[in-house]
């Protein structure tokens, strides 16, 4: 498993408009689950792709082993259990 995000950022859920803060060192997946958001997952190690979702805005930092950063950016996806964010906000298609 790679290192978790080094800075806090906001994750916005496009379908509901809900916003949650992912604190430094926490995962997006863990934060969403802790906030009661139903998000698919399996391994939580960034290798299976079960928690892959589309991102609509923001500058994600890809830290998984499922796809290359270029593949994620082309497909506009992130792996929730491992991704960080270089911008202040990441909008997800959730």
C-alpha positions as CSV (number, residue, x, y, z in Angstrom):
1,X,0.0,0.0,0.0
2,X,1.3,3.5,-0.9
3,X,1.3,6.5,1.4
4,X,-2.1,8.1,2.1
5,X,-2.8,11.8,1.2
6,X,-0.5,14.3,2.8
7,X,-3.0,17.2,2.7
8,X,-6.7,17.6,3.5
9,X,-9.1,18.2,0.7
10,X,-12.9,18.3,0.0
11,X,-14.6,15.5,-1.9
12,X,-17.9,16.5,-3.5
13,X,-20.4,13.9,-4.5
14,X,-21.9,15.2,-7.7
15,X,-25.2,13.3,-7.6
16,X,-26.2,14.5,-4.1
17,X,-24.1,17.7,-3.8
18,X,-22.8,16.4,-0.5
19,X,-19.3,17.5,0.6
20,X,-16.9,15.7,3.0
21,X,-13.5,16.6,4.1
22,X,-10.8,14.0,3.7
23,X,-8.3,14.7,6.4
24,X,-4.6,14.4,6.0
25,X,-3.6,10.7,6.2
26,X,-7.1,9.4,5.7
27,X,-8.4,7.6,2.6
28,X,-11.3,8.9,0.5
29,X,-13.0,5.5,0.9
30,X,-12.7,5.4,4.7
31,X,-13.9,9.0,5.0
32,X,-16.9,8.3,2.7
33,X,-17.8,5.1,4.6
34,X,-17.5,6.9,7.9
35,X,-19.9,9.5,6.6
36,X,-22.5,6.8,5.7
37,X,-21.8,6.9,2.0
38,X,-22.3,3.5,0.3
39,X,-19.2,3.0,-1.8
40,X,-18.1,-0.3,-3.3
41,X,-14.8,-1.7,-2.2
42,X,-12.9,-5.0,-1.6
43,X,-9.2,-5.2,-1.0
44,X,-8.5,-1.6,0.3
45,X,-5.0,-1.9,-1.0
46,X,-5.3,-0.4,-4.4
47,X,-4.9,-3.6,-6.4
48,X,-8.4,-4.9,-7.2
49,X,-10.2,-1.8,-8.7
50,X,-13.5,-2.5,-6.9
51,X,-13.6,1.1,-5.5
52,X,-12.8,2.7,-8.9
53,X,-15.1,5.7,-9.6
54,X,-15.2,8.5,-12.2
55,X,-14.0,11.9,-11.2
56,X,-15.5,15.0,-12.8
57,X,-13.3,17.8,-11.5
58,X,-10.1,18.2,-9.5
59,X,-6.5,17.0,-9.7
60,X,-6.3,13.5,-8.3
61,X,-3.1,11.9,-7.1
62,X,-3.2,8.2,-8.2
63,X,-1.5,5.9,-5.7
64,X,-3.0,2.6,-6.6
65,X,-1.6,-0.4,-8.5
66,X,-4.7,-1.1,-10.5
67,X,-4.0,1.2,-13.5
68,X,-1.3,3.6,-14.4
69,X,-1.8,7.3,-13.7
70,X,-2.1,8.0,-17.4
71,X,-4.9,5.3,-17.7
72,X,-6.8,6.8,-14.8
73,X,-6.5,10.4,-16.2
74,X,-7.6,9.1,-19.7
75,X,-10.6,7.3,-18.2
76,X,-11.1,10.0,-15.6
77,X,-11.2,7.5,-12.7
78,X,-9.8,7.2,-9.2
79,X,-9.4,4.3,-6.8
80,X,-11.0,5.5,-3.6
81,X,-9.0,3.5,-1.2
82,X,-5.6,5.0,-2.3
83,X,-6.1,8.3,-4.2
84,X,-5.1,11.6,-2.9
85,X,-5.7,15.0,-4.4
86,X,-3.4,17.8,-5.5
87,X,-6.2,20.3,-5.6
88,X,-8.5,21.6,-2.8
89,X,-11.5,19.7,-4.2
90,X,-12.2,16.4,-6.0
91,X,-15.7,15.9,-7.5
92,X,-16.8,12.3,-7.8
93,X,-19.5,10.8,-9.9
94,X,-21.3,9.4,-6.8
